[in-house]
Amino acid sequence: MNAIEFDNIGKLYQLGTVGTGTLSHDLNRWWQTKVLGHEDPYLKVGETNDRASKGTSGFVWALKDISFNVAEGEVVGIIGKNGAGKSTLLKLLSRVTAPTTGEIRARGRIASLLEVGTGFNGEMTGRENIFMNGSIMGMTRAEIRSKLDDIVDFAGVARYLDTPVKRYSSGMTVRLGFAVAAFLEPEILVVDEVLAVGDAEFQKKAIGKMQDVSRGEGRTVLFVSHNMSAVRSLCTRGILLENGSVGYIGTTEDAIARYMQKSEDNQHVRIVDHVRWSKSYLRIDNIVVNGTDKDKSEIIRGQRILDFRLDGYAHSNCKTDLIVILRNSFDVPLASLYSGKYNGAPIIIKEGSFSIVRKVLLPKYIARGEYVMDIILKDPLAEYHMGARHSVFLTVEGNCDDNCHPIDQGSYGFMGLELVADES
């Protein structure tokens, strides 16, 4: 049985104005729809929701022709670039706003966590907000009271339970909001990107709770996130939104692959394009990582050696430090390599064309997911950074075997990258 059904959903917005528009538009709409029984004439004016291009119409479809079903107990990840319509879709499901066209059918109570502080009254205490949200969902005070200790313990706000929510930090507010949504036993749990506000420990707890809710308790979860590792580990199916329309519906892996491929096809960005140092005595013409000069590189299962080459031109003899930093999708450094004056090994470059070739051994227990590797050439005599910095986006496809404990996207353990080869 389906828990959620989206039937030809569309949402039209008018750009550049606040309110309903002009009196003439309102009268024309009323005449066409109420008197003549025709379609709304302004719905035909809207353009595709492509935020990157300027349109000629004052109306835009944030969502258009959205149709799909979600089965009971299914965990569906909704992905897409910023402005694709993900949050709008969840707001329609949560009845924050109404669709312009189509119909949404949902069976069961819906708990939504769409943004920090959703559904909370800042003047009320945390305890009062818990009871208020539970009442809105149709629960009795006895039912809410039986879950109160679990909610407070999960959110970690026991000390501040009787403090007005307006004095909570954004992280505390998200913790409490998620705990209320997860523990008050809704049939449908809707979670937007807000989990990114919490720390790594809370994100792990939240994802674990959503897994328990869906797999152990058979409830339905709609999850929006830009963290592909979380989507991959949590969701059983993926929906890719593109400019307000459904681009793909299928397995989580296929949806993520199509999303990443779309991003790569749209960019075709080289890692470096004749970037000069501020001192102008060293020029980097090209950087190749794992055989490609594009800013995305995939690391397949079992591959731990990452090779890169830097080609450039030196206007005079010089020395440089090489710094490599591996960061996770939360921008937290996980590992680094420093080849320079602090370990007695600066790189000597002679005047003219040069190439720097290195092979770096990645951490053994790195988990699959999205990472960023910074490659930095730095003047060893400069107190602060002076040089060229380039970032490479890495997709790790499961280096860790089944018996290891991976360093995943939420870990804060810092390690050193190992230099395998040193050839110049």
C-alpha positions as CSV (number, residue, x, y, z in Angstrom):
1,M,0.0,0.0,0.0
2,N,1.2,3.5,-0.8
3,A,1.8,5.9,2.1
4,I,2.2,8.9,-0.2
5,E,0.9,9.6,-3.7
6,F,1.9,12.7,-5.8
7,D,-0.5,13.1,-8.7
8,N,0.6,15.6,-11.3
9,I,1.8,18.1,-8.7
10,G,2.7,21.6,-9.8
11,K,3.6,24.8,-7.9
12,L,3.6,28.2,-9.7
13,Y,5.1,31.3,-8.2
14,Q,4.9,34.9,-9.3
15,L,8.3,36.6,-9.3
16,G,9.1,40.1,-8.2
17,T,6.0,40.9,-6.2
18,V,4.7,40.4,-2.7
19,G,1.0,39.5,-2.4
20,T,-1.5,38.2,-5.0
21,G,-0.6,40.6,-7.8
22,T,-2.8,43.2,-9.5
23,L,-6.5,43.6,-9.3
24,S,-6.9,43.1,-13.0
25,H,-5.2,39.7,-12.7
26,D,-7.4,38.7,-9.9
27,L,-10.6,39.7,-11.8
28,N,-9.4,38.0,-14.9
29,R,-8.6,34.8,-13.0
30,W,-11.9,34.9,-11.3
31,W,-13.8,35.4,-14.5
32,Q,-12.0,32.6,-16.4
33,T,-12.0,30.0,-13.6
34,K,-15.2,30.7,-11.7
35,V,-17.6,32.1,-14.3
36,L,-16.4,30.5,-17.6
37,G,-15.0,27.3,-16.0
38,H,-11.7,27.6,-17.9
39,E,-8.2,26.8,-16.8
40,D,-6.3,29.5,-14.9
41,P,-4.8,31.6,-17.7
42,Y,-1.7,32.6,-15.7
43,L,-0.6,29.0,-15.2
44,K,0.2,28.8,-18.9
45,V,2.6,31.7,-18.6
46,G,5.1,30.1,-16.3
47,E,8.5,29.0,-17.5
48,T,10.8,26.1,-16.4
49,N,12.5,26.7,-13.1
50,D,16.0,27.2,-14.4
51,R,17.6,29.5,-11.9
52,A,20.7,29.9,-14.0
53,S,19.0,31.7,-16.9
54,K,16.9,34.8,-17.1
55,G,13.3,34.3,-18.2
56,T,10.8,36.5,-20.0
57,S,7.9,35.7,-17.8
58,G,6.9,37.0,-14.3
59,F,5.7,33.5,-13.4
60,V,7.8,30.4,-12.8
61,W,7.1,26.7,-12.1
62,A,9.0,25.7,-9.0
63,L,7.5,22.2,-9.6
64,K,5.7,20.8,-12.6
65,D,4.2,17.5,-13.5
66,I,5.5,15.7,-10.4
67,S,4.0,12.2,-10.1
68,F,5.3,9.3,-8.0
69,N,4.3,7.1,-5.1
70,V,6.0,6.1,-1.9
71,A,5.2,2.8,-0.3
72,E,4.7,2.3,3.4
73,G,8.0,1.7,5.2
74,E,10.0,3.0,2.3
75,V,12.9,5.4,2.7
76,V,13.2,7.7,-0.3
77,G,16.0,10.1,-0.9
78,I,15.3,13.3,-2.9
79,I,18.4,14.8,-4.4
80,G,19.2,17.6,-6.9
81,K,21.1,20.8,-7.1
82,N,20.0,23.9,-5.2
83,G,16.8,25.3,-6.6
84,A,15.7,22.0,-8.1
85,G,12.5,22.1,-6.0
86,K,13.3,19.6,-3.2
87,S,12.3,21.7,-0.3
88,T,9.2,23.0,-2.1
89,L,8.1,19.4,-2.6
90,L,8.4,18.6,1.1
91,K,6.5,21.8,2.0
92,L,3.6,20.8,-0.2
93,L,3.6,17.4,1.5
94,S,3.7,19.0,4.9
95,R,0.9,21.4,4.0
96,V,3.0,24.4,4.6
97,T,1.8,25.6,1.2
98,A,-0.8,24.3,-1.3
99,P,0.0,22.9,-4.8
100,T,-1.1,25.0,-7.8
101,T,-2.1,21.9,-9.7
102,G,-2.5,18.2,-8.8
103,E,-3.3,16.4,-5.6
104,I,-1.2,14.9,-2.8
105,R,-2.6,11.9,-0.9
106,A,-0.9,10.9,2.4
107,R,-2.0,8.1,4.8
108,G,-1.1,8.7,8.4
109,R,0.3,11.4,10.5
110,I,3.2,13.5,9.1
111,A,6.1,14.9,11.2
112,S,8.2,17.4,9.3
113,L,11.6,18.9,10.0
114,L,12.0,21.3,7.2
115,E,14.2,24.1,8.7
116,V,15.6,25.1,12.0
117,G,12.8,25.8,14.4
118,T,10.0,24.5,12.2
119,G,6.8,24.3,14.3
120,F,8.4,25.8,17.4
121,N,7.2,28.8,19.3
122,G,10.3,30.7,20.5
123,E,8.6,32.1,23.6
124,M,7.6,28.7,24.8
125,T,10.0,26.3,26.6
126,G,11.3,23.1,25.1
127,R,8.9,21.1,27.3
128,E,5.9,23.2,26.2
129,N,6.9,22.9,22.5
130,I,7.1,19.1,22.8
131,F,3.6,18.9,24.1
132,M,2.3,21.4,21.6
133,N,3.8,19.6,18.6
134,G,2.5,16.3,19.9
135,S,-1.0,17.7,20.3
136,I,-0.9,19.1,16.7
137,M,-0.1,15.5,15.6
138,G,-3.1,14.2,17.4
139,M,-1.4,12.6,20.4
140,T,-2.8,12.7,23.9
141,R,-0.9,14.2,26.8
142,A,-0.4,10.7,28.3
143,E,1.2,9.5,25.0
144,I,3.5,12.5,24.8
145,R,4.4,12.2,28.5
146,S,5.4,8.5,27.9
147,K,7.9,9.6,25.2
148,L,9.2,12.7,27.0
149,D,12.2,11.2,28.6
150,D,13.3,9.5,25.3
151,I,12.9,12.8,23.4
152,V,14.9,14.8,26.0
153,D,17.7,12.2,26.3
154,F,18.1,11.9,22.5
155,A,18.1,15.7,22.0
156,G,20.6,16.2,24.9
157,V,18.7,19.3,26.2
158,A,17.8,18.2,29.7
159,R,19.4,21.2,31.3
160,Y,17.5,23.6,29.1
161,L,14.2,21.8,28.9
162,D,12.4,24.6,30.7
163,T,14.2,27.4,28.9
164,P,12.4,29.3,26.1
165,V,13.4,27.8,22.7
166,K,14.4,31.3,21.4
167,R,17.5,31.0,23.6
168,Y,18.6,27.7,22.1
169,S,21.4,27.5,19.5
170,S,20.5,26.4,16.0
171,G,22.1,23.0,16.8
172,M,20.0,22.5,20.0
173,T,16.9,23.5,18.1
174,V,17.5,21.0,15.4
175,R,18.3,18.3,18.0
176,L,15.0,18.9,19.8
177,G,13.0,19.3,16.6
178,F,14.3,16.0,15.2
179,A,13.7,14.2,18.5
180,V,10.1,15.4,18.6
181,A,9.5,14.4,15.0
182,A,11.1,10.9,15.4
183,F,9.8,9.8,18.8
184,L,6.2,10.9,18.6
185,E,5.5,8.0,16.2
186,P,4.4,9.6,13.0
187,E,3.6,7.3,10.1
188,I,5.5,9.6,7.7
189,L,8.7,11.4,8.7
190,V,9.9,14.3,6.4
191,V,13.4,15.5,6.9
192,D,15.1,18.3,4.9
193,E,18.8,19.3,4.9
194,V,18.6,20.7,8.5
195,L,20.6,17.7,9.9
196,A,23.7,19.4,8.4
197,V,23.4,22.0,11.2
198,G,24.1,19.4,13.9
199,D,27.5,18.1,14.8
200,A,28.9,14.7,13.6
201,E,27.7,12.8,16.7
202,F,24.1,14.0,16.3
203,Q,24.1,13.3,12.5
204,K,25.1,9.7,13.2
205,K,22.4,9.4,15.9
206,A,19.8,10.9,13.6
207,I,20.6,8.7,10.6
208,G,20.6,5.7,13.0
209,K,17.2,6.7,14.3
210,M,15.8,7.1,10.8
211,Q,17.0,3.6,10.0
212,D,15.3,2.2,13.1
213,V,12.1,4.1,12.3
214,S,11.9,2.8,8.7
215,R,13.3,-0.8,9.0
216,G,12.3,-1.7,12.6
217,E,9.0,0.2,12.8
218,G,7.9,0.2,9.2
219,R,7.4,4.0,8.9
220,T,7.9,6.0,5.8
221,V,10.7,8.5,5.5
222,L,11.4,11.2,2.9
223,F,14.9,12.5,3.2
224,V,16.5,15.5,1.4
225,S,20.2,15.9,1.6
226,H,23.3,17.0,-0.3
227,N,25.4,14.5,1.6
228,M,25.4,11.6,-0.9
229,S,27.0,9.3,1.7
230,A,24.0,9.7,4.0
231,V,21.6,9.2,1.2
232,R,23.4,6.1,0.0
233,S,23.4,4.5,3.5
234,L,19.9,5.4,4.5
235,C,17.6,5.4,1.4
236,T,16.2,2.4,-0.5
237,R,15.2,4.5,-3.5
238,G,16.3,7.8,-5.0
239,I,14.4,10.6,-6.8
240,L,16.4,13.1,-8.8
241,L,14.8,16.5,-9.3
242,E,16.0,18.8,-12.2
243,N,14.6,22.3,-12.6
244,G,11.4,21.5,-10.9
245,S,10.7,18.2,-12.7
246,V,11.5,14.6,-12.0
247,G,14.7,13.7,-13.8
248,Y,15.0,10.1,-12.6
249,I,13.3,7.6,-10.2
250,G,15.1,4.4,-9.4
251,T,17.7,2.8,-7.1
252,T,19.7,5.1,-4.8
253,E,23.0,4.2,-6.5
254,D,21.6,5.0,-10.0
255,A,20.0,8.3,-8.8
256,I,23.3,9.4,-7.2
257,A,25.3,8.4,-10.3
258,R,23.0,10.4,-12.6
259,Y,23.2,13.4,-10.3
260,M,27.0,13.3,-10.1
261,Q,27.2,12.7,-13.9
262,K,24.9,15.7,-14.5
263,S,27.1,17.9,-12.4
264,E,30.2,16.8,-14.2
265,D,28.6,17.2,-17.6
266,N,27.4,20.7,-16.8
267,Q,30.8,21.9,-15.5
268,H,33.7,20.2,-17.4
269,V,36.0,22.3,-15.2
270,R,39.7,21.7,-15.3
271,I,41.5,21.6,-12.0
272,V,43.7,24.5,-13.0
273,D,43.7,27.0,-15.9
274,H,46.9,29.0,-15.9
275,V,46.7,30.1,-12.3
276,R,49.6,32.3,-11.3
277,W,51.2,32.8,-7.9
278,S,51.0,36.2,-6.3
279,K,54.8,36.5,-6.7
280,S,54.5,35.7,-10.4
281,Y,57.6,33.5,-10.5
282,L,55.8,30.2,-10.7
283,R,52.9,29.3,-13.0
284,I,50.8,26.1,-12.8
285,D,49.5,25.1,-16.2
286,N,47.9,21.7,-15.5
287,I,47.1,19.3,-12.7
288,V,46.2,15.7,-13.5
289,V,44.7,13.4,-10.8
290,N,44.2,9.7,-11.5
291,G,44.6,10.3,-15.2
292,T,42.2,13.2,-15.6
293,D,42.6,17.0,-15.5
294,K,38.9,17.5,-14.6
295,D,38.0,18.5,-11.0
296,K,36.3,15.2,-10.3
297,S,38.0,11.8,-9.8
298,E,36.5,8.5,-8.8
299,I,38.4,6.0,-6.6
300,I,37.1,2.4,-7.0
301,R,37.1,-0.4,-4.5
302,G,40.5,-1.6,-3.5
303,Q,42.3,1.4,-4.9
304,R,44.3,3.3,-2.2
305,I,47.0,5.0,-4.3
306,L,46.2,8.4,-5.6
307,D,48.6,9.8,-8.2
308,F,48.8,13.3,-9.4
309,R,51.0,15.4,-11.6
310,L,51.6,19.2,-11.6
311,D,52.9,20.8,-14.8
312,G,54.0,24.4,-14.9
313,Y,56.7,26.9,-15.6
314,A,59.2,28.7,-13.3
315,H,60.5,32.1,-14.2
316,S,63.5,31.6,-11.9
317,N,65.0,28.9,-9.6
318,C,62.8,28.5,-6.5
319,K,61.8,26.2,-3.6
320,T,58.2,25.3,-2.7
321,D,56.4,23.3,-0.1
322,L,53.7,20.7,-1.2
323,I,50.7,20.4,1.0
324,V,47.9,17.9,0.4
325,I,44.7,18.0,2.6
326,L,41.9,15.5,2.5
327,R,38.5,16.8,3.7
328,N,35.1,15.2,4.1
329,S,31.8,16.6,2.8
330,F,31.4,18.6,6.0
331,D,34.7,20.4,5.2
332,V,36.4,18.7,8.1
333,P,40.1,17.8,7.5
334,L,40.7,14.0,7.8
335,A,44.3,13.6,6.7
336,S,47.2,15.6,5.3
337,L,50.6,15.5,3.8
338,Y,53.2,18.2,4.2
339,S,56.4,18.0,2.1
340,G,58.3,21.1,2.9
341,K,60.6,23.0,5.2
342,Y,59.2,21.6,8.4
343,N,60.3,18.1,7.5
344,G,63.5,19.2,5.7
345,A,62.3,18.4,2.2
346,P,61.3,21.5,0.2
347,I,60.8,20.9,-3.5
348,I,63.6,22.6,-5.6
349,I,62.3,23.8,-9.0
350,K,64.7,25.1,-11.7
351,E,63.9,27.8,-14.1
352,G,61.8,26.6,-17.1
353,S,59.2,24.0,-17.5
354,F,58.8,21.5,-14.7
355,S,56.6,18.6,-13.5
356,I,56.0,17.4,-10.0
357,V,54.8,13.8,-9.7
358,R,53.5,12.3,-6.5
359,K,51.7,9.1,-5.4
360,V,49.8,9.4,-2.2
361,L,48.5,6.4,-0.1
362,L,45.0,7.1,1.1
363,P,44.0,6.1,4.7
364,K,43.2,2.4,4.9
365,Y,39.8,2.7,6.4
366,I,38.4,5.5,4.3
367,A,34.7,4.9,3.7
368,R,32.9,5.4,0.4
369,G,31.4,8.9,-0.1
370,E,32.3,12.4,-1.3
371,Y,35.6,14.0,-0.4
372,V,37.7,17.1,-1.4
373,M,41.4,17.0,-1.8
374,D,43.3,20.3,-1.7
375,I,46.7,20.4,-3.5
376,I,48.7,23.4,-2.4
377,L,52.1,24.8,-3.5
378,K,53.4,27.2,-0.9
379,D,56.3,29.6,-0.7
380,P,58.4,28.1,2.1
381,L,59.7,31.5,3.1
382,A,56.3,33.1,3.5
383,E,54.7,33.3,6.9
384,Y,51.2,33.0,5.5
385,H,49.9,31.2,2.5
386,M,51.3,32.5,-0.8
387,G,50.9,30.2,-3.7
388,A,48.5,28.1,-5.7
389,R,45.7,26.1,-4.2
390,H,43.5,23.7,-6.2
391,S,40.7,21.4,-5.1
392,V,39.8,18.0,-6.5
393,F,36.4,16.4,-5.7
394,L,36.8,12.7,-5.0
395,T,34.2,10.0,-5.1
396,V,35.3,7.0,-3.1
397,E,33.4,3.8,-4.0
398,G,34.0,1.6,-1.0
399,N,37.7,1.0,-0.3
400,C,36.8,-0.5,3.0
401,D,36.3,-4.2,3.2
402,D,33.5,-5.9,5.1
403,N,35.5,-6.5,8.3
404,C,37.0,-3.0,8.9
405,H,35.7,0.0,10.8
406,P,35.7,2.8,8.3
407,I,36.6,6.4,8.9
408,D,33.4,7.8,7.6
409,Q,32.0,11.2,6.7
410,G,31.4,12.2,10.3
411,S,34.7,11.2,11.8
412,Y,37.0,13.8,13.2
413,G,40.1,11.6,13.6
414,F,43.1,13.3,11.8
415,M,45.8,11.2,10.2
416,G,48.8,11.7,7.9
417,L,48.7,10.8,4.2
418,E,51.6,8.6,3.2
419,L,53.9,9.5,0.3
420,V,54.5,6.4,-1.8
421,A,56.7,7.9,-4.6
422,D,58.7,11.1,-4.9
423,E,59.7,11.8,-8.4
424,S,60.3,15.3,-10.0
